[in-house]
Amino acid sequence: MTSWAERARIYRAGDFAATLVVLAVAMAISSFGLFRRDIPVITLPLNATSSLFLRDPSLNHKMRKEQVSPIVCMVLAYALPLLVHAVVQWRHRIANDTRDFVLSLLLSATLAQLFTNIIKSLAGRFRPSFYDMCDWNTEVLWDGVANLCRNAAGEAQGRKSFPSGHSSTAFSGLCFLSLYLVGRARVAACTHGTRSMLSAAKLFGACLPLLLATWVALTRSQDNWHHYSDIAVGALIGIASAFVAHAFNYVAVCSPHNAGLPLETCVADPAGTLEEPLHKENDASEC
């Protein structure tokens, strides 16, 4: 009979627990405080003794309804990869793959949230629609110093532009899915001229999640919620998180024999649970 310790090892309970703890910390960071930089002002001298104080036009865009809500973003970034994995695993089962896929997706999401929320809190950058978000009082002549925001919650939200959370979230899940599909399809494996005629088609198919992530990210500029630099840095955070998570659990996608295999399955299959090996020429030395 399998002991609890052995079950915990088999299901990688320690890795899941540690990742969930860090994820909880990452989600709580946003409530710890936010760096509040001075509201930018443009000074227009009228004469030697008086000036007119104007709002920054780069922050004066109209706030539009989000094309991709936070919930929809989470579904696209994490639920969709789980669904795709279920189909892939159903068609060709690999031992330990579901466990390691879920762990990798969770790890990628955790890393992205951790870095995104820390940087958001420390940067405190204004959104392109800051004045609209905070309900700026346009009926009062601004002295260039007073805070004329009438919506405290909107003001706090308007100070969280950098980096884009939608961008980092989308790429953390969908970039990982692309890496996973590239590995399973072996389109990047170093096979020295033995690729099939469909390799390019498979590569394009594996990259479709990246196209979806790019669209999600760009809607943040269209909706005036983020600057392009916010989106770019968010994408880099998500992509880096995906690569780290994939490397932590899977063989490199360029491996000649074991691309797409979980590291543990590549090393050994002592219980004989691998019903159909992904690559018959598996070589443990490639791990």
N, C-alpha and C positions, 0 to 999 in steps of 0.2 A: 504493500500500500504506500502511495506517495505521501511523504511528509509535507507539512505546511511550508517548511523551508524550501523543499524541492519545488513545490508548486509556485512559490514566490519567485524562485529563480527561473522556472520555465516561462512564467508569464511576465517576467521582468518587472515585478511589482515595485522594486526599489526605484527603477528608472521612471516609472509612471508617477510614483509618489513625489519624487524630487521635482519632476517637471511641473506637476500640479501645484506644488507649494510655490515655486517660482512664478507660475502664472498668476496665482492669487496675489502675490506681492506686486507683480507688474500691473494688475488691474487696480490695485489699491493706491498705487503711486499718484495717480491723477488727483486724488483727494487730499494729498499731503500739502499741497500749496502750489502756487503758480507765480513765476517771476513776473512782476508788474512793471514793465518799462513805461516811461512817459509817453503820453499820446503825442504823436508827431504833429508839428505845426509848421506851416509855411508863412513866413513873415513878409508882408508886402508894405514897404515904407511909403507913406503918403506924403510926408514932409519931414522936416528936421525933428519934429517933436511927436509925431503920431504915426502909428502903423496899423495895418489891417491884418488880422490873423485868419488864415484860411486852413481848411482841412486838406489832408493829403489826398490828392485825387486817386492814388493807387489803392486807397482803402475805402473809396467812396462808391464802389459798385453796388448794384442792386442785388440783394440776397435772393436767390432763386430756389425753388423747391428742388430737393435732391433727387436726381434721376435714379441713384442707387442708394437706398437707405442703409443704415448700419446693419440691419438684420439681413437684408438682401445680400449685402457684401459678405457677411459671414456665411450665408448659404452657398454663394458662388465659390468662396475661397476654401471652404472646408467640407460642406455637405456634398457638393458636386464631386470633389476628388474621392470621397468615400464611396459614392455611387459608382464611379468609373472603376475604382479598385475592385469593388464587389463583382462587377461584370468580368473584368480581366481574370480575377481569381477563380470565378465560376468556370470560365472557359479553359483555364490551365492552372490548376492548383499548385502552389509552391509552399512547402513547409515553412512555418513561422512568418509568412509574408504578411498576413493580416495583422498580426500582433505588431510587427515592426513598422508596417505602413501607418497604423494608427499612432504609434509612439512617435514616429518621425514627423507626422503632420502636427501632432500636439507640440513637439519640440520646436518645430519651425514657427508655429503660432506664438509660442511662449517667448522665443527670442525676439520676434518682431514686436510683440506688445511691450516687452521690457524696454528695448531700446527706444521705441517710438514714444512711450509715455514719459520716460526719463527726459528725453530731449525736448518734448513738448513743454514739460514743466519748467525746464531750465531756460528755454529760448523765449517763450512768451511772445512769439511773433504775431502781429496783427493779420487777420484774414483780409482778403480783398474787399469783403462786404462788412468790415468792422462797424462802420457808422450805422449802417442799416440794422445790423444785428443788435447793437446796444441801444437802439432807438435814440439816436443823438438828437438833442433838442435844437432844432434849426430856427426856433423862434427867438432865441436869445443871441445877442451879439457876443461872440466869443472873445475872451481876453487873452487867449493863447495858453492859459494855465488851468482854468477850471475844467473839471470833468463833467461834461454835459450829457453823459449817458444816463438814460432813465430806466434801463433794464439791466439789473445786476447780473442775472444769469446769462443774458445775451452778451454782456460785456466779457464775462469769463470765457464763454465759448468763442468769442471773437479774438481772444488772445491765444488760441491754440492752433495756429496755422502750420507751424513747422515742427516736424515733417508731417506729411499726409498719412493719417491712420488708415484711410481706405486703400491708399496705394501700397503701404507696407503689408496690410492684411491680405489684399488680393494677390500680391506676388509671393507672399510666404506660402500660401496654399497652392496656387496655380502653377508657380514655377517649380515647386516640389513635384506636383503631378506631372509636369513635362519631363523632369529628370527621371521620374519613375517610369514613364512610358518609353522614353528613349532607352532606358536600361532593359526593360522587358522586351522591347522590339529588337534590341541589339543593333540598332542602326549606327551607333557610334563605336562599336567594338572594333578593335584593331585586327581585322580578319584578313588583311593583305589581299584584296582582290576577290574575295569570295562572297561579297554582298549580293543579295538578290536584286532583281530588276525593280522590285517594289520598295527598295530601301529609301529612296527619296520621298516617295509618297507617305511612307510610315513616319519619316522625319517631319514632314509638314503636318501630319496629323498629330504628332506628339507635341508640336509647337502651338497648336490651337489654343490651349489654355493660356499661353503667354499673350496671345492676341486678346483674349477675354480680359485678362488682368490689365492690359494696356488701356482697353476701353473704359474699364471701371476707374482707373486712375485719371484719365483725361476728362471724365465727367466732372471731376472736382474743380477743374478750371472752368468748364462750361457753366457750372452752377455758381461760380464766384465764391467758392469755399476755400480755394487754395491757389497759391502762386505756382508757377511751373517749377521753381526750385524746390518747393515743398514736395511736389509730386515726384520729382526725380530722386530726391534723397529718400523718400518713402519707398520708392521702388528698389533702390539699392539695398536698403535695410531688409526688405522682404526677400530679395534674391539671395543676399548673403545668408540669411536665416535658412532658406531652403537648401542651399548647398551644404551648409554645416550639418543640418539634420539628415540629409541624404548620405553624406560621408560617414556620419556616426553609425548608420545602420546598414548601409548597402555597399556592395562592391562597386567600384568606379564604373561608369557607363562605357569606358573605353577598354575594359578588360576583355582580352580575346576569348576567354572561356566562360567567365562567370558574371558578365554584365547583367544587372537586373536581379541578382540573387541577394537575399539577406545575408549578412556576414556570417551569422551563425549557421545557416543552412549550407553555406559554401564550405565551412570548415568541416562539418560532419553531420551525419543523419543517423545517429546510433539507434533511434527507435524505429527507423524505417517508415517514417511518416510522409516522406516525399513520394507522393503517388506517381507523379510524372515529372521527372527531372526536367528543368527548363532547358538545360544544355547537356546532352549526353556526355560530352567531353569534359565535364567539370574537372577542374584541376585545383586542389586546395592550395597549391603554391601561388595561385593568382590572388588569393585573399589578402 
